[in-house]
Amino acid sequence: MSHGDYENARKIISHVVQKTKPTITQWTEKYSELDKVFIRRGYEQGGFEFFKLSPLLEAKGIFSIERLGSILDSYVGEKRYDRQNHGGLASSFFIALQNGQYGPEGARFYECIKQFLEKRLGRPGAFFWVKLWQMLVCLNYLKLNYHSSFVLYLKQEYADFKQATSVSDNDLLSITTEEWLRFKKIQKPWTKLLGIGENVFDFIVGDISEFKFARDSYKFDSSNHYFLEVTGLRRLIGPQLTQATVVAFLKRLGLPFTTRQINAAIYAYCSVTEAKTYGFCHGMAKCSQCEVSRICERNIPQKQAPAKDFSE
């Protein structure tokens, strides 16, 4: 590819980062809030706007690993998702929640889900009931085995990787990018967390401001994939379009932004969730308003297919 191709790539991505800066700045999270970040981000997959469900859970006093995790304490059935038993407000499990069989937390959870759906407070997405069930199972696992703490789980996983008895908060916060990548490759810390894949795991920790390694975190979601195809930047990456090849491409551009900043900016620019504010790549009319459209390939499909979920 020519020097001009890479220069245009730099201009396009720089524009996207600068344009979305007001939005992505608000996504920064604190280490002290990581347990809540895990709940809010872990199951925001397949178009499920979990961040719009979170306030309902907060208002009912159950937005914590301990409270939500306690719902399945007395559950004796199969922990594997079953559509007939777990897939709807009229399913046997949700009826049991409503009737108080799983305690006050279960009844409040039912009320939150019912309100979220009936008032159409947010999009449930394609895997809504599956994600809700996986969340309850996973949070129960953390409650029973890690004192209702994702932070403790993460510290124990890292301690196992280091072959140590325990690690401190400072040990976790000071992990270098290289060490973090080795930890992920060997330990695969998401595998014990039902419904959480590597991409989502990166999404959970990626905006924690105190994590040293987070600057190089990258979630290869459907919005990032779509952006590369629409702009034509995909041609500069090569035949294999993976998380690793995309990150390598971004680093070659030598931009004054972290990989995570670029990742978040592209998501904001191209996601359906942020389409009202941005959405420049989802239609030719809006595309023409984009300040870098003249150097973009504008490969916008006339009829868009349903977004593929790259979260797992």
C-alpha positions as CSV (number, residue, x, y, z in Angstrom):
1,M,0.0,0.0,0.0
2,S,1.2,3.5,-0.7
3,H,2.3,6.2,1.8
4,G,-0.9,8.1,0.9
5,D,-3.1,5.2,2.0
6,Y,-1.5,5.2,5.4
7,E,-1.7,8.9,5.7
8,N,-5.4,8.8,4.9
9,A,-5.8,6.1,7.5
10,R,-4.1,8.4,10.1
11,K,-6.4,11.3,9.2
12,I,-9.6,9.1,9.3
13,I,-8.8,7.6,12.7
14,S,-7.6,10.9,14.1
15,H,-10.8,12.5,13.1
16,V,-12.9,9.7,14.7
17,V,-11.0,10.0,18.0
18,Q,-11.3,13.8,18.2
19,K,-15.0,13.7,17.2
20,T,-16.0,11.2,19.8
21,K,-13.8,12.6,22.6
22,P,-16.7,14.1,24.6
23,T,-18.3,10.7,24.7
24,I,-15.5,8.3,25.3
25,T,-14.0,10.5,28.0
26,Q,-17.2,9.7,30.0
27,W,-16.5,5.9,29.7
28,T,-13.5,6.0,32.0
29,E,-14.0,3.8,35.1
30,K,-12.3,3.6,38.5
31,Y,-10.7,0.4,39.9
32,S,-12.8,0.9,43.1
33,E,-15.9,0.4,40.9
34,L,-14.7,-2.7,39.0
35,D,-17.2,-5.1,40.6
36,K,-20.1,-3.0,39.3
37,V,-18.3,-2.5,36.0
38,F,-18.2,-6.3,35.6
39,I,-21.9,-6.5,36.0
40,R,-22.7,-3.6,33.7
41,R,-20.3,-4.4,30.9
42,G,-20.0,-8.2,31.1
43,Y,-23.4,-8.9,29.7
44,E,-23.9,-6.0,27.4
45,Q,-23.6,-8.2,24.3
46,G,-25.6,-8.8,21.1
47,G,-27.3,-5.4,21.3
48,F,-28.5,-5.7,24.9
49,E,-28.3,-2.2,26.4
50,F,-27.5,-3.3,29.9
51,F,-26.5,0.2,30.9
52,K,-30.1,1.1,30.7
53,L,-31.1,-1.8,32.9
54,S,-28.5,-0.9,35.6
55,P,-30.4,2.1,37.0
56,L,-33.4,-0.1,37.7
57,L,-31.3,-2.6,39.6
58,E,-29.7,0.3,41.5
59,A,-33.1,1.7,42.4
60,K,-34.2,-1.7,43.8
61,G,-31.0,-2.0,45.8
62,I,-29.8,-5.2,44.1
63,F,-27.0,-3.9,41.8
64,S,-24.1,-5.8,43.3
65,I,-22.5,-9.2,42.8
66,E,-23.6,-10.2,46.3
67,R,-27.3,-9.3,45.8
68,L,-27.8,-10.6,42.3
69,G,-25.5,-13.5,43.0
70,S,-27.7,-14.6,45.9
71,I,-30.7,-15.2,43.6
72,L,-29.6,-18.7,42.6
73,D,-28.4,-19.7,46.1
74,S,-31.3,-22.1,46.5
75,Y,-31.6,-23.1,42.8
76,V,-31.3,-26.9,42.4
77,G,-32.0,-27.3,38.7
78,E,-29.7,-27.5,35.7
79,K,-27.4,-24.4,35.5
80,R,-27.3,-24.7,31.7
81,Y,-29.7,-22.3,29.9
82,D,-32.9,-23.8,28.8
83,R,-35.3,-21.6,26.8
84,Q,-38.4,-23.3,28.1
85,N,-37.4,-22.8,31.7
86,H,-35.5,-19.6,31.6
87,G,-36.5,-17.8,28.4
88,G,-39.2,-15.3,29.2
89,L,-41.3,-13.7,31.9
90,A,-43.8,-16.5,31.5
91,S,-41.1,-19.2,32.0
92,S,-41.1,-21.4,35.1
93,F,-38.0,-19.7,36.5
94,F,-39.3,-16.1,36.1
95,I,-42.7,-17.1,37.5
96,A,-40.8,-18.5,40.5
97,L,-38.9,-15.2,40.8
98,Q,-42.2,-13.3,40.8
99,N,-43.7,-15.5,43.5
100,G,-40.7,-15.0,45.8
101,Q,-39.3,-18.5,45.6
102,Y,-35.8,-17.0,45.2
103,G,-36.1,-14.4,47.9
104,P,-36.7,-10.7,47.8
105,E,-33.7,-10.1,45.5
106,G,-35.3,-12.5,43.0
107,A,-38.7,-10.8,43.1
108,R,-37.0,-7.4,42.7
109,F,-35.0,-8.7,39.7
110,Y,-38.2,-9.9,38.1
111,E,-39.7,-6.4,38.6
112,C,-36.7,-4.8,37.0
113,I,-36.8,-7.0,33.9
114,K,-40.6,-6.6,33.5
115,Q,-40.3,-2.8,33.7
116,F,-37.3,-2.7,31.3
117,L,-39.3,-4.7,28.7
118,E,-42.8,-3.2,29.2
119,K,-41.6,0.4,29.2
120,R,-39.1,-0.3,26.4
121,L,-36.3,1.5,28.3
122,G,-33.6,0.0,26.2
123,R,-32.9,-2.6,23.5
124,P,-32.9,-6.2,24.8
125,G,-30.9,-7.4,21.8
126,A,-30.8,-10.9,20.3
127,F,-29.6,-12.9,23.3
128,F,-31.4,-11.2,26.1
129,W,-32.7,-14.1,28.1
130,V,-29.5,-16.1,27.6
131,K,-27.4,-13.2,28.9
132,L,-29.6,-12.7,31.9
133,W,-29.4,-16.3,32.9
134,Q,-25.6,-16.5,32.3
135,M,-25.2,-13.4,34.5
136,L,-27.1,-14.9,37.4
137,V,-25.1,-18.1,37.2
138,C,-21.8,-16.3,36.9
139,L,-22.5,-13.8,39.8
140,N,-23.6,-16.7,42.0
141,Y,-20.3,-18.4,41.2
142,L,-18.4,-15.3,42.2
143,K,-20.5,-15.0,45.4
144,L,-19.9,-18.5,46.5
145,N,-16.2,-18.8,45.6
146,Y,-14.8,-15.2,45.7
147,H,-16.7,-13.4,48.4
148,S,-18.9,-11.6,45.8
149,S,-15.9,-9.9,44.2
150,F,-14.7,-9.9,40.6
151,V,-11.6,-8.0,41.8
152,L,-10.8,-10.9,44.2
153,Y,-11.3,-13.4,41.3
154,L,-9.0,-11.4,39.1
155,K,-6.3,-11.2,41.8
156,Q,-6.5,-14.9,42.4
157,E,-6.2,-15.7,38.7
158,Y,-3.2,-13.5,38.5
159,A,-1.7,-15.0,41.7
160,D,-2.2,-18.5,40.1
161,F,-0.4,-17.3,37.0
162,K,2.5,-15.9,39.1
163,Q,2.5,-19.1,41.2
164,A,2.0,-17.0,44.3
165,T,-0.3,-17.4,47.2
166,S,-1.8,-13.9,46.7
167,V,-1.2,-10.6,45.0
168,S,-1.9,-7.0,46.1
169,D,-4.0,-4.3,44.5
170,N,-0.8,-2.6,43.5
171,D,0.5,-5.8,41.9
172,L,-2.6,-5.9,39.7
173,L,-2.6,-2.2,38.8
174,S,1.1,-2.2,37.8
175,I,0.9,-5.1,35.4
176,T,2.7,-4.1,32.1
177,T,1.1,-4.7,28.7
178,E,3.5,-7.5,27.9
179,E,2.9,-9.2,31.3
180,W,-0.9,-8.8,30.8
181,L,-0.8,-10.4,27.4
182,R,1.2,-13.4,28.8
183,F,-1.3,-13.7,31.6
184,K,-4.2,-13.8,29.2
185,K,-2.6,-16.3,26.9
186,I,-1.7,-18.7,29.6
187,Q,-4.4,-18.2,32.2
188,K,-7.3,-17.4,30.0
189,P,-9.1,-15.8,33.0
190,W,-12.5,-15.5,31.3
191,T,-13.0,-19.2,31.0
192,K,-14.6,-19.7,34.4
193,L,-17.0,-16.8,33.9
194,L,-20.1,-18.0,32.1
195,G,-21.0,-15.9,29.1
196,I,-17.7,-14.0,29.1
197,G,-15.3,-14.3,26.2
198,E,-11.9,-12.7,25.7
199,N,-13.3,-9.7,23.9
200,V,-15.8,-8.9,26.6
201,F,-13.2,-9.5,29.3
202,D,-11.1,-6.8,27.6
203,F,-14.1,-4.6,27.5
204,I,-14.7,-5.0,31.2
205,V,-11.2,-3.9,32.2
206,G,-10.3,-1.7,29.3
207,D,-11.4,1.6,30.7
208,I,-10.2,1.2,34.3
209,S,-8.0,4.3,34.5
210,E,-5.5,2.9,37.1
211,F,-4.7,-0.2,35.1
212,K,-1.3,0.3,33.4
213,F,-1.9,-2.3,30.8
214,A,-5.4,-1.0,29.8
215,R,-4.0,1.5,27.3
216,D,-3.4,-1.4,24.9
217,S,-6.7,-3.1,25.5
218,Y,-8.8,-3.7,22.3
219,K,-12.2,-5.2,22.0
220,F,-12.8,-6.4,18.4
221,D,-16.5,-5.8,18.3
222,S,-18.9,-5.6,15.4
223,S,-18.7,-1.8,15.3
224,N,-14.9,-1.9,14.9
225,H,-15.1,-4.6,12.3
226,Y,-17.8,-2.6,10.3
227,F,-15.7,0.6,10.5
228,L,-12.7,-1.1,8.9
229,E,-14.9,-2.5,6.1
230,V,-16.8,0.7,5.4
231,T,-13.7,3.0,5.3
232,G,-11.6,0.6,3.3
233,L,-8.9,0.5,6.0
234,R,-9.4,-3.3,6.0
235,R,-7.3,-3.5,2.8
236,L,-4.3,-2.2,4.7
237,I,-4.5,-4.9,7.3
238,G,-4.1,-8.0,5.2
239,P,-6.1,-11.2,4.6
240,Q,-6.5,-12.1,8.3
241,L,-8.8,-9.7,10.1
242,T,-8.3,-10.5,13.8
243,Q,-7.8,-8.6,17.1
244,A,-4.0,-9.1,16.8
245,T,-3.7,-7.9,13.2
246,V,-5.9,-4.9,13.8
247,V,-3.9,-3.8,16.9
248,A,-0.6,-4.3,14.9
249,F,-2.0,-2.1,12.1
250,L,-3.0,0.7,14.5
251,K,0.4,0.6,16.1
252,R,2.1,1.0,12.7
253,L,0.1,4.2,12.2
254,G,2.0,5.9,15.0
255,L,-0.9,8.0,16.2
256,P,-0.8,9.9,19.5
257,F,-3.6,7.9,21.0
258,T,-3.7,4.7,23.0
259,T,-5.1,1.5,21.3
260,R,-7.9,1.6,23.8
261,Q,-8.8,5.3,22.9
262,I,-9.0,4.3,19.2
263,N,-11.0,1.2,20.0
264,A,-13.6,3.1,22.1
265,A,-13.7,6.0,19.5
266,I,-14.5,3.7,16.6
267,Y,-17.2,1.9,18.7
268,A,-18.8,5.3,19.5
269,Y,-18.6,6.4,15.8
270,C,-20.1,3.3,14.4
271,S,-22.2,1.6,17.0
272,V,-26.0,1.5,16.8
273,T,-26.1,2.5,20.4
274,E,-24.4,5.9,19.7
275,A,-26.1,6.3,16.2
276,K,-28.1,9.4,17.3
277,T,-25.0,11.3,18.2
278,Y,-22.7,9.9,15.5
279,G,-23.7,7.1,13.2
280,F,-21.9,8.5,10.2
281,C,-21.1,5.1,8.7
282,H,-24.7,3.8,8.6
283,G,-26.2,5.7,5.7
284,M,-25.1,7.8,2.7
285,A,-27.0,10.9,3.9
286,K,-25.2,10.9,7.3
287,C,-21.9,9.8,5.6
288,S,-21.9,13.0,3.5
289,Q,-21.7,15.0,6.7
290,C,-18.6,13.3,7.8
291,E,-15.5,15.5,7.6
292,V,-13.3,12.7,6.2
293,S,-15.8,11.1,3.8
294,R,-13.8,12.3,0.7
295,I,-10.8,10.2,1.7
296,C,-12.9,7.2,2.8
297,E,-14.0,4.4,0.5
298,R,-17.6,4.7,1.8
299,N,-18.4,1.0,1.4
300,I,-21.8,1.4,3.0
301,P,-24.2,-1.4,2.0
302,Q,-27.5,-0.3,0.6
303,K,-29.4,-2.8,2.8
304,Q,-27.6,-3.6,6.0
305,A,-27.5,-7.1,7.4
306,P,-28.0,-7.7,11.1
307,A,-24.8,-6.9,13.0
308,K,-22.7,-9.9,13.8
309,D,-21.8,-10.3,17.5
310,F,-18.0,-10.5,17.9
311,S,-18.2,-10.4,21.7
312,E,-17.4,-14.0,22.4
